[in-house]
Amino acid sequence: MVKSEHDIQNEIRVAVSAADCTVFRTNTGTVIMPDGRPFSTGLPKGFPDLCGFRHHDGKMFFIEVKNQRGQLRPEQKKFAAFAQRYPVLYGVARSADDALAIISDG
């Protein structure tokens, strides 16, 4: 059975927090309010699911969470290319171990 991205994301948040980091879950997209108006989160399309920083040096990280079958959308590929131009940590994680590898690089 394929684990849901939501479950993987929760496992990652626990593991990364235990690795002496602060991690934030980002909610992106647009929802329709009860009065019918759209509300956008303000983050750009393709922004990763998780972001945060390591406590020991303040290095920022961005983690896109995918399950075993998940593929990056074009907006996510664009963000990945953008992030890789800067001295931040970025990666796609399909497990907590993947996320720990991302935050340990650099």
N, C-alpha and C positions, 0 to 999 in steps of 0.2 A: 504494500500500500504506500502511495506517495504521501509524504507529510505535507501539510499545508504551509504556505509561506507565513501565515500568521503564527503557527506553532514554532516554526524555525526562528522567526523574528523574536519571539518571547525567549527561546533558549539562548539566542545570541545576546539579548539584553542582559540576561542574568550572568552569562559567562564574561562578557566585556566589563560589566560593573565589578565583578569579582576580580578582574585583572587590573584594578586600580585606575579605572577610566570613568568618566561621566559620559553617558550615552542618552541621546534624545531620539524619540520616535517622531518622525515627521509625517504629518498628514497632508497630502497634496490632493489637488483636484477641486472640483466645483460641486456644490450641493444646491438643491433648490430649497429655499426657505419656505415656511408655512404660508407666507403671503405670495408665493410664486416667484419671488426674485432669486436670481442666482447669486451664490456667495462663493468667492474664490479664496483659497487659503493664503494666497499671496506668494507662495513658493512657485518657482517655474516648473513647467512640465518636465519630467525626467529627473527631478531632484531625488536623491537616494532615500531609502526608507529610514535609515538610521544615520545620525551624525553625532560627533562628540569630540572629546579630547582626552589625551593621556595625562594623568596627574603629574607624572615625574618630569615632563618637559613641555607640556601644553600643546603638543603636536595634534593638529586637527585630523580627524578621519571621517570618511564617508563610506557607508556600506549599503550596497544594493542587495536586497534579500530575494533570492529565487529558490524555488523548489527544484527537484531533479529535472523536471521537464521545462521549467521556466526559461524564457528567452528575453533578452533585452529589447525593449521597444526603441524605435529610432531616437526619441527624445532622451532616453537613458544612455544610448551610445554617444549622443552629442554631449551630455553632461560628463561622461567618462573621459572623453577626449579633452574637454575643458579642464577637468580636475587634474589630469595627468600633466598639464603644463605648469603646475605649481607644486611647491614643496609640501603637499598634503598627502595623506594616505587615502587611497581609494581602492575598492575592490568589490567583486560580486561574491557573496557568501551563500552557500547552499547548506551550511551547517555552522554550529558554534565554533568548531575547529577551524573552518575557513575564516571566520571573522577574527579569531585570535591570531591567525597568521597575518591577516591584513594589518591589524593594529600593532603587531610586533615588528613589521618592516620599517626600515628607516630609522 
